[in-house]
Amino acid sequence: QVQLVESGGGLVQPGGSLRLSCAASGIIFSIYVMGWYRQAPGKQREYVATITNSGTTNYESSVSGRFTISRDNAKNTIYLQMNSLKPEDTAVYYCNARPIMAMEEDGYWGQGTQVTVSS
């Protein structure tokens, strides 16, 4: 019943922008901490950003100042606005949902959306 569906990925040039979306269903969205994670080729999945129900955000240091996470409770959707993209941002980006006080590995994951930054 639970679904997290990412969209918005694609191919962009260095310095470009993308906005990723994650539409959630089957959960009580307003009580979940939402986040974005990514997995680059040959690498393990890594943390990118999270947003709490109160709107508090946290970012991995390499994306701070370039990426912005937000949530729209009315649409059961979170977003990741990515600006000043770099080739090192190339990865499959995954949406995560977890209850408050739970860990991301105990939550739900989307199928991922590919982001490729290349000239």
C-alpha positions in Angstrom: 0.0 0.0 0.0 2.9 2.4 0.8 4.3 4.1 -2.3 7.0 6.7 -2.7 7.3 7.8 -6.3 10.2 10.0 -7.4 10.3 12.1 -10.5 12.1 15.0 -12.1 15.5 13.5 -12.8 17.3 13.9 -16.0 20.4 15.0 -17.8 21.7 18.5 -17.1 24.9 20.5 -17.7 27.2 21.5 -14.9 25.8 24.6 -13.2 22.3 23.7 -14.2 19.2 23.0 -12.0 16.7 20.3 -11.4 13.8 19.9 -9.1 13.0 16.4 -7.9 9.6 15.4 -6.5 8.5 12.5 -4.3 4.8 11.7 -4.1 3.8 9.6 -1.1 0.7 7.5 -0.6 -0.4 5.0 2.0 1.2 6.8 5.0 0.1 9.6 7.4 2.4 12.1 5.7 2.2 14.8 8.3 3.9 12.6 11.0 6.8 11.4 8.9 10.3 12.8 8.5 11.1 12.9 4.8 14.5 12.8 3.2 16.5 12.4 0.1 19.4 10.0 -0.4 21.5 9.2 -3.4 23.7 6.4 -4.8 26.4 7.1 -7.3 28.0 4.5 -9.5 30.3 2.3 -7.5 29.3 3.9 -4.2 27.0 3.2 -1.3 23.8 5.1 -0.8 24.4 8.3 1.1 22.4 11.0 2.9 21.5 14.2 1.1 18.9 16.1 3.1 16.0 15.7 5.5 13.0 17.7 6.6 10.9 17.3 9.7 7.2 17.8 10.1 8.0 21.2 11.7 10.0 22.3 8.7 13.5 21.8 10.2 16.0 20.9 7.5 19.4 19.3 7.5 21.8 18.9 4.6 24.9 16.9 3.8 27.8 19.4 3.7 28.6 19.0 0.0 25.1 20.1 -1.0 24.5 22.8 1.6 23.8 26.1 0.0 23.0 24.5 -3.4 20.1 22.1 -2.6 16.8 22.9 -0.8 14.4 20.4 0.5 10.8 21.3 1.1 7.5 19.5 1.7 3.9 20.2 0.8 1.6 18.4 3.2 -1.5 19.2 1.1 0.0 17.2 -1.8 1.8 14.5 0.3 4.9 15.5 -1.6 8.5 16.5 -0.9 10.8 18.3 -3.3 14.6 18.7 -3.8 15.5 21.9 -5.6 19.1 21.3 -6.9 21.0 24.3 -8.2 24.6 24.7 -9.3 24.8 21.0 -10.1 28.2 19.4 -10.3 29.3 16.1 -12.1 29.8 14.7 -8.6 26.1 15.0 -8.0 25.4 12.3 -10.6 23.5 9.5 -8.9 20.2 7.8 -8.5 18.2 9.9 -6.0 15.9 8.1 -3.6 13.1 9.4 -1.4 12.8 8.1 2.2 9.9 8.4 4.7 10.2 7.4 8.3 8.1 8.0 11.5 9.5 10.4 14.0 12.1 8.8 16.2 12.7 6.0 13.7 15.8 5.5 11.5 15.7 5.7 7.7 16.5 2.0 7.3 13.2 1.3 9.2 11.2 3.5 6.9 10.1 3.4 3.3 12.0 4.0 0.0 11.1 5.0 -3.4 12.4 3.4 -6.6 14.8 6.2 -7.4 15.2 8.8 -10.2 18.4 9.2 -12.2 20.3 12.5 -12.1 23.2 12.9 -14.6 25.3 16.1 -14.6 27.5 16.2 -17.7 28.5 18.5 -20.5 
